[in-house]
Amino acid sequence: MEHKPVTVALIYDFDGTLAPGNMQEYDFIPAVGKSAAEFWEESNIIAKAQDADPILTYMAKMIECARSKGLSLKREAFRESGRKITYYRGVREWFGRINAYGTGRGIDVQHYINSSGIKEIIEGTDIAREFKNIYASSFLYDAEGAAYWPAVGVNYTNKTQFIYKINKGVESVSDTKLVNQYLEEEKRPVQFKHMIFIGDGTTDIPCMRLVKSQGGHSIAVYNPSNQGSFEAMRKLIDEGRATYVCPADYTEGGEIDKLVKTIIDKIYTDNKIKLMAESLKVNRKCEE
């Protein structure tokens, strides 16, 4: 009997997970003449004063600041910001190496972004092509192609909806029907137990807990140069929210490299045992 290869989804937050800091701080915030501290403080003051979602507030603040400085709000301008982003060690080489490792075990590895950052900025990075889909906050654009309103705001709780979309193979953000249709877990394109979620902060906690509770694996990463961030991520282990904690260093032979390869090995072995058990059942029925 021929079996389809197992699909494993590696799902990443972006800011602080694949790249240090927030993506807006590399190019956009300096371009509007503010420091990162000023921008985020002003945005958070508005959110608190109006009891608003902080993600939607910072997106509105981006539009306001860009207009006040006469900066372009076109999609390509945001993508240009993405080209300025730098990554943690080993990120560029990571995807091809992990894909090849999975292929060697008959496993199809797929990569996804699940971020509260800006999709258009991520699309401008030189690693955007590595992802099957990028689920992130994004803007609506007017007839002239300028951003004028948030289209999608991804906060800490609605991040989980994209885990379910990956689970059921739903690519569209706007789809609300297919994602809610019943489908047995074993028949879903990416089973929860074959998911690995990698994140660094509080906005990732619901996703970490969801994936972990459904039999998948959650990895909390921290900036290797910031010991305080390690303590915060270790707390997630103590609280049962994440399964592992590693430095955000994606070089070959590093902790996360060895861990993800070991998880892939486990998924491969579990699937092999499952197939052997199914084969034994078939053989017994034939003998009967």
C-alpha positions as CSV (number, residue, x, y, z in Angstrom):
1,M,0.0,0.0,0.0
2,E,1.4,3.4,-1.0
3,H,1.4,6.1,1.6
4,K,1.5,9.9,1.2
5,P,4.5,11.6,2.9
6,V,3.9,13.1,6.3
7,T,3.6,16.9,6.2
8,V,5.3,18.7,9.1
9,A,4.6,22.4,9.6
10,L,7.2,24.7,11.1
11,I,5.2,27.8,12.2
12,Y,7.2,30.9,13.2
13,D,6.5,34.2,14.8
14,F,8.8,36.8,13.1
15,D,9.8,39.7,15.4
16,G,12.2,38.4,18.0
17,T,12.0,34.9,16.6
18,L,13.7,35.1,13.2
19,A,15.0,38.6,13.5
20,P,16.0,40.7,16.6
21,G,13.6,43.5,17.6
22,N,10.5,44.7,15.7
23,M,10.5,44.9,11.9
24,Q,9.2,48.6,12.0
25,E,12.4,49.6,13.8
26,Y,14.8,48.8,11.0
27,D,13.6,51.4,8.5
28,F,10.1,52.7,8.9
29,I,10.3,54.3,12.4
30,P,13.6,56.1,11.7
31,A,12.1,57.3,8.4
32,V,9.2,59.1,10.2
33,G,11.7,60.8,12.5
34,K,11.0,58.9,15.7
35,S,12.9,56.6,18.0
36,A,11.5,53.2,18.6
37,A,10.7,54.1,22.2
38,E,8.8,57.2,21.1
39,F,6.7,55.4,18.5
40,W,5.7,52.5,20.7
41,E,5.0,54.7,23.7
42,E,2.7,57.0,21.6
43,S,0.9,54.0,20.1
44,N,0.4,52.4,23.5
45,I,-0.9,55.6,25.0
46,I,-3.6,55.8,22.3
47,A,-4.5,52.2,22.8
48,K,-4.9,52.6,26.5
49,A,-6.7,55.9,26.3
50,Q,-9.3,54.6,23.9
51,D,-9.3,51.0,25.1
52,A,-8.2,49.9,21.6
53,D,-6.4,46.8,20.3
54,P,-2.7,47.7,20.4
55,I,-2.1,46.0,17.0
56,L,-4.7,48.0,15.2
57,T,-3.5,51.1,17.1
58,Y,0.1,50.8,15.9
59,M,-1.0,50.1,12.4
60,A,-3.1,53.3,12.4
61,K,-0.1,55.1,13.9
62,M,2.1,53.9,11.0
63,I,-0.4,55.4,8.5
64,E,-0.6,58.7,10.4
65,C,3.2,59.1,10.8
66,A,3.8,58.2,7.1
67,R,1.2,60.8,5.9
68,S,2.6,63.5,8.2
69,K,6.1,63.0,6.7
70,G,4.9,62.6,3.1
71,L,6.2,59.0,2.9
72,S,4.8,56.5,0.5
73,L,2.1,54.1,1.8
74,K,2.3,51.8,-1.2
75,R,2.8,48.1,-0.8
76,E,6.3,48.3,-2.4
77,A,7.4,50.9,0.1
78,F,6.6,48.5,2.9
79,R,8.4,45.7,1.1
80,E,11.4,48.0,0.7
81,S,11.5,48.2,4.5
82,G,11.6,44.4,4.7
83,R,14.8,44.4,2.6
84,K,16.6,46.2,5.5
85,I,15.9,43.5,8.1
86,T,18.7,41.4,9.5
87,Y,18.2,38.0,11.0
88,Y,19.6,35.8,13.8
89,R,22.5,33.7,12.9
90,G,21.8,30.9,10.5
91,V,18.3,31.9,9.4
92,R,19.0,32.1,5.7
93,E,20.5,28.7,5.5
94,W,18.0,27.1,7.9
95,F,15.1,26.4,5.6
96,G,17.0,24.5,2.9
97,R,18.8,22.4,5.5
98,I,15.7,21.5,7.4
99,N,13.8,20.8,4.2
100,A,16.6,18.4,3.1
101,Y,16.6,16.7,6.4
102,G,12.9,16.1,6.2
103,T,13.1,14.8,2.7
104,G,15.6,12.2,3.7
105,R,13.0,10.8,6.0
106,G,10.1,11.0,3.6
107,I,8.7,14.0,5.3
108,D,7.5,17.2,3.5
109,V,8.5,20.2,5.7
110,Q,6.4,23.3,5.1
111,H,7.2,26.7,6.7
112,Y,4.7,29.4,7.8
113,I,4.8,32.8,9.4
114,N,2.2,33.7,12.0
115,S,3.0,37.2,13.1
116,S,1.5,40.4,14.6
117,G,4.0,42.3,12.4
118,I,3.2,43.6,8.9
119,K,2.8,41.1,6.1
120,E,3.9,43.5,3.4
121,I,7.2,44.1,5.2
122,I,7.8,40.4,5.6
123,E,7.0,39.9,1.9
124,G,10.0,42.2,1.2
125,T,12.5,40.1,3.1
126,D,14.8,37.8,1.2
127,I,13.5,34.8,3.1
128,A,9.8,35.4,2.2
129,R,10.0,32.8,-0.6
130,E,10.7,30.1,2.0
131,F,7.2,30.3,3.4
132,K,4.1,28.5,2.1
133,N,2.0,31.2,3.6
134,I,2.5,34.4,5.6
135,Y,-0.2,35.1,8.1
136,A,0.3,38.6,9.5
137,S,-1.2,42.0,9.9
138,S,-1.8,43.8,6.7
139,F,-3.4,46.9,5.2
140,L,-6.3,47.8,2.8
141,Y,-5.2,49.8,-0.2
142,D,-7.1,52.5,-2.1
143,A,-7.4,53.0,-5.9
144,E,-4.0,54.7,-6.0
145,G,-2.5,51.7,-4.2
146,A,-1.9,53.5,-0.9
147,A,-2.6,51.9,2.5
148,Y,-5.5,53.6,4.3
149,W,-6.9,51.1,6.8
150,P,-5.9,47.8,8.5
151,A,-7.2,44.8,6.6
152,V,-6.0,42.2,9.1
153,G,-4.8,42.8,12.7
154,V,-3.1,39.8,14.2
155,N,-3.1,39.9,18.0
156,Y,-2.2,37.3,20.6
157,T,-5.5,35.5,20.6
158,N,-6.6,35.6,16.9
159,K,-3.1,34.2,16.0
160,T,-4.6,30.8,16.9
161,Q,-7.1,31.0,14.0
162,F,-4.1,30.6,11.6
163,I,-3.1,27.4,13.4
164,Y,-6.5,25.9,12.5
165,K,-6.2,27.2,8.9
166,I,-2.8,25.4,8.6
167,N,-4.3,22.3,10.2
168,K,-7.1,22.2,7.6
169,G,-5.1,23.5,4.6
170,V,-7.0,26.8,4.3
171,E,-4.8,29.5,2.7
172,S,-7.3,32.4,2.6
173,V,-7.5,34.7,5.5
174,S,-11.0,35.8,4.6
175,D,-12.4,32.2,4.5
176,T,-14.7,31.5,7.4
177,K,-16.5,28.4,6.0
178,L,-14.0,25.8,5.0
179,V,-12.0,26.3,8.2
180,N,-15.1,25.6,10.3
181,Q,-16.2,22.5,8.4
182,Y,-15.7,19.2,10.2
183,L,-12.9,17.0,9.1
184,E,-11.3,14.2,11.0
185,E,-7.9,15.0,12.4
186,E,-6.2,12.1,10.6
187,K,-7.5,13.4,7.3
188,R,-6.4,17.0,7.8
189,P,-3.5,18.2,5.6
190,V,-1.3,19.1,8.7
191,Q,-2.2,17.3,11.9
192,F,-1.6,19.2,15.1
193,K,0.9,16.5,16.3
194,H,3.0,17.3,13.2
195,M,3.3,21.0,14.0
196,I,6.3,22.8,15.5
197,F,5.5,26.4,16.7
198,I,8.5,28.7,17.3
199,G,8.0,32.0,19.1
200,D,9.5,34.4,21.5
201,G,6.9,36.5,23.3
202,T,3.6,36.9,25.1
203,T,1.7,37.2,21.8
204,D,2.8,33.6,21.0
205,I,1.6,32.0,24.2
206,P,-1.9,31.0,23.0
207,C,-0.4,29.4,19.9
208,M,2.2,27.6,22.0
209,R,-0.4,26.3,24.3
210,L,-2.8,25.2,21.5
211,V,-0.1,23.3,19.6
212,K,1.4,21.7,22.7
213,S,-2.1,20.7,24.1
214,Q,-2.9,19.0,20.7
215,G,0.3,16.8,20.7
216,G,2.5,19.2,18.7
217,H,5.7,20.9,19.8
218,S,6.2,24.5,21.0
219,I,9.7,26.1,21.1
220,A,10.3,29.4,22.9
221,V,13.4,31.2,21.6
222,Y,15.3,34.0,23.2
223,N,17.9,36.5,22.0
224,P,21.3,34.8,22.7
225,S,22.8,38.2,23.7
226,N,20.1,39.0,26.3
227,Q,20.1,36.8,29.4
228,G,17.0,38.4,30.7
229,S,15.0,37.1,27.7
230,F,16.2,33.6,28.5
231,E,14.6,33.9,32.0
232,A,11.3,35.0,30.5
233,M,11.2,32.1,28.1
234,R,12.2,29.6,30.7
235,K,9.2,30.7,32.7
236,L,7.0,29.5,29.8
237,I,8.4,26.0,30.4
238,D,7.7,26.2,34.1
239,E,4.1,27.3,33.4
240,G,3.5,24.5,30.9
241,R,3.0,26.8,28.0
242,A,6.0,25.7,25.9
243,T,7.8,22.4,25.5
244,Y,11.3,23.6,24.9
245,V,13.5,26.8,25.1
246,C,16.4,27.5,22.9
247,P,18.6,30.5,21.8
248,A,17.5,32.0,18.5
249,D,20.6,30.7,16.7
250,Y,19.7,28.7,13.7
251,T,23.2,27.6,12.6
252,E,23.9,23.9,11.9
253,G,24.6,22.0,15.0
254,G,23.0,24.6,17.3
255,E,20.4,23.8,19.9
256,I,17.4,24.5,17.8
257,D,18.8,22.8,14.8
258,K,19.4,19.6,16.8
259,L,16.0,19.9,18.5
260,V,13.9,20.3,15.4
261,K,15.8,17.4,13.6
262,T,15.1,15.2,16.7
263,I,11.4,16.2,16.5
264,I,11.3,15.3,12.8
265,D,13.0,11.9,13.7
266,K,10.3,11.3,16.3
267,I,7.5,12.1,13.8
268,Y,9.1,9.8,11.3
269,T,9.4,7.0,13.8
270,D,5.9,7.4,15.1
271,N,4.5,7.3,11.6
272,K,6.6,4.2,10.8
273,I,5.2,2.4,13.8
274,K,1.7,3.5,12.8
275,L,2.1,2.1,9.3
276,M,3.5,-1.2,10.7
277,A,0.5,-1.5,13.0
278,E,-1.9,-0.9,10.1
279,S,0.0,-3.4,7.9
280,L,-0.2,-6.1,10.7
281,K,-4.0,-5.5,10.9
282,V,-4.4,-6.0,7.1
283,N,-2.3,-9.1,7.2
284,R,-4.4,-10.6,10.0
285,K,-7.6,-9.9,8.1
286,C,-6.2,-11.6,5.0
287,E,-5.2,-14.6,7.0
288,E,-8.7,-14.9,8.4
